[in-house]
Amino acid sequence: MGHGGSPRFWLFSLCALGLLAEVFSTPEIPTFLKVCRRNDPNLNECIKRSVEGLRPYLKTGIAQLHIPPCEPLHVPQIEISQEAGPVSVKSTYTNIRVLGGTDFVLKSVKIDQDKDRIRLKLYIPRLEMTSNYTMEGRILMLPITGKGTAHGNYTDIDVVSTVQGERYQDRKTEKSHFRVTDFYVDFDVGHASVHLDNLFNGDETLADAMNLFLNDNWKTVAAEIKPALEDTVSSLFKNFSNKIYSKYPLDTLLPP
């Protein structure tokens, strides 16, 4: 199984998966939103249709649901520190710009209300990403250093994610609310290509060799960095979704 070779790849989940945190998060339901009820025997399919109906609106954002424009998706900064195994790299990515996230296909939704768990399967045809980067360390014993612009193209992406939550009683309203406690995600990428500008302070010979090496070995490199990336995305997603969930009772998010 192959996995994306850049922390920027995981960021599209904040848009595609974070949608489920937003979809029922306002008392004033807009006309284009299909409302689902928790007792619907076809709840999984109902939510799937709701998300699919909202997908065309994601490119420009949905003010009523507090959803910002997701095309492109902008993320200020991600820091990665990986110091174990064949990859030992410290890198920072800023001004991250992701294109293609709103073209996702939601293949299935499975909600387990008894366990407060959501399982999602998605397909992304293509993601294009750019960012500013700084990097220093070693990859498979080869030194790497650079500061400049990073580019990445990823295609045929299958995504499986599990969102685990819990219910709690709000002290002020005395109503039941929901919050995300854990977020798990696994990506299977058909192909990836990356290019880092200005590696080795502009030494073109070394830079070309390293970019060729990274593209030839992207599966190996990504597999080593993947745990750190998942931890980063998990933290971002939980903070993002819980800000929404904390404002609205469960009966408003998913009415009986």
Sequence and secondary structure as in RCSB ss.txt:
>XXXX:A:sequence
MGHGGSPRFWLFSLCALGLLAEVFSTPEIPTFLKVCRRNDPNLNECIKRSVEGLRPYLKTGIAQLHIPPCEPLHV
PQIEISQEAGPVSVKSTYTNIRVLGGTDFVLKSVKIDQDKDRIRLKLYIPRLEMTSNYTMEGRILMLPITGKGTA
HGNYTDIDVVSTVQGERYQDRKTEKSHFRVTDFYVDFDVGHASVHLDNLFNGDETLADAMNLFLNDNWKTVAAEI
KPALEDTVSSLFKNFSNKIYSKYPLDTLLPP
>XXXX:A:secstr
    SSGGGGGHHHHHTTHHHHTT  SS  TT     TT TTHHHHHHHHHHHHGGGTTT BGGGTB   SSEEE
EEEEEEEEETTEEEEEEEEEEEEESGGG EEEEEEEETTTTEEEEEEEEEEEEEEEEEEEEEEETTEEEEEEEEE
EEEEEEEEEEEEEEEEEEE TTT  EEEEEEEEEEEEEEEEEEEEETTBGGG HHHHHHHHHHHHHTHHHHHHHH
HHHHHHHHHHHHHHHHHHHHTTS HHHHS  
